[in-house]
Amino acid sequence: MSKLSGIDVDVMIGSYRVNFDEASLSIEDATSATKSRGVPDGFIEGDVAASGEIKLNTGQFDVIVQAAKEAGSFRGLPTFDLVYNAESTDETLNIEAFECKLSLTDVLSANQNNERLMHTISFEVTGREFVKINGVPYLRPEEIERLN
């Protein structure tokens, strides 16, 4: 049985395919329990947010540098949909994060241990479609239908 591992994951940043050393996506959901007289009695839904990081070697980082050059600057980069896709013989996983705004976190990480130079790109999910996991949206349709 072949299970998924990090080596099975491909990342697309918009139309750019990048090979990464590390990638993450985290969702924050501020849904919390309500209480009456100190006793839980339900919940209220709170704000949601999602963000992550992609760590790249210099050759792969250059893909993002070229995109920034086309946009005129790093801050001028448009938002991108990020797609994480992984397949093995037994498992598949597809995670989509919509309209991600990229920012450089660690422009350079170098050490003397004869390892490759690394660069870290952080992102915030800014799209109302938010995140889908294997095609299933994180948010209910009624949560986003009234947004302008």
N, C-alpha and C positions, 0 to 999 in steps of 0.2 A: 504494500500500500504506500503510495507516494503522497506525502503530506506537504503542505505549503511551507516555504521558508522565505527569508528575505531575498534570496537569489532568484526566486520566481517572480518577483514584483517588477513590473515595468511602470515608469512614470511618464506621463505626457503633461507638459505645461503648455496649454494651448495646442499648437501644432508642432511643438518642439519635443522630441523624445530625448530624455536625459537618463544617463546611467548614474545612479547615486551610490554613495557609501552608506548613508543612513537617511531614512525618511520617516516622518511622523505626521499624524493628524489627530488632534484632540478636540473633543466637543465638551463644552461647558454648558450645563443645563441647570439653571437656578430654581428648578421646581423644588418646593419644600413642603414639609408637613405643616398643617395648621393644628392649633391646639385650643381646646376649651378647658379652662381651669387646670392647665398643665398636662392635659391628656390629649394624645393625638386623635384628631377627628376628621381627617381628610387631608387634602393638599391644595396648594395653589401653584399654578404654572408660572414660572419666572422667565427671565430673559435667556436666550441661547446665544452662544458664540462658538466659533470654531477657528482653530489656528494650527499651524504646524511648522516644521522645518525640513529642509532638504540639504544634506551635506554632500558636496560634489568635489571631485578632484579638479585640477586646473583645466584639463582638456574639456571636461563637461561644463565647467563654469563658463568657459568661453562661448558656449551656446547662448547663455543668458546675456553675456557681454555683447554679443552680436545683436541680439534682440533689443537691448538697451540702446545700442548705437543706431539702429533703425528708428527707434522711438525718439532719439535726440538726447535722452538721459535715462538714468535708472529710475528716477522718480516719475519720468514720463512714460514708463512702461504701462500699457493698458492692463486691465484685469484679465486674468486667464482662468479657464476652467482647468483644474488639476484632476487627472484620472490615474488612479492606482489600479492596476490590473494584474492578477496573479492566477496562474493555472498550473495544476499538476494533473496527474492521471486520475486522481480521486477527488480533488477539491478545486473550486474556483472562487475568486473573490474579486469584486469590482466595486471600488469606492470612488465616487465623484464628489468633488468640492467645487462649488460654483462661484465664478467671478472673484477669484483670489487676487488680492493686492500683495505683490511681492515687495520685500525690502531686504536689504543686505544686513546681516547680523554680524557675522565674523567674516570680514573681507579676506582675511588671511589667517590661517592657523598652520604654523610651521614648528617643527621640533628637530633636534639634532640626531634622532634615531633612524635616519635614513628612510623616513616614511614620506609618502607623497604629500604635497601641499594640499590643504583642504580649504573650502569656502562654504559658508553657511548662508542659505537664503531662508528667511522667515516669510510667512504669509498669514494673512487674515482672510477668512471667508466673508465676502461682502454681498453675495447674491441671495435673493429671496428664495431661490430653490434650495439654498443652503447645502445640504449633504444628502446623497443617496448611497445606500449600501445594497449592492446586488439589485439595483433598480427600485428599492423601497425607500421612499423619502423619510427623512428624520421627522420633519414637520408635517402635521395634518394639512390638507388642502385649505380648510377654513381658516387656518392661522395666517396664510399668506394671500388669500383671495382679495382681501380688502385693502391691501397695500397699494399705494400709488407709485 
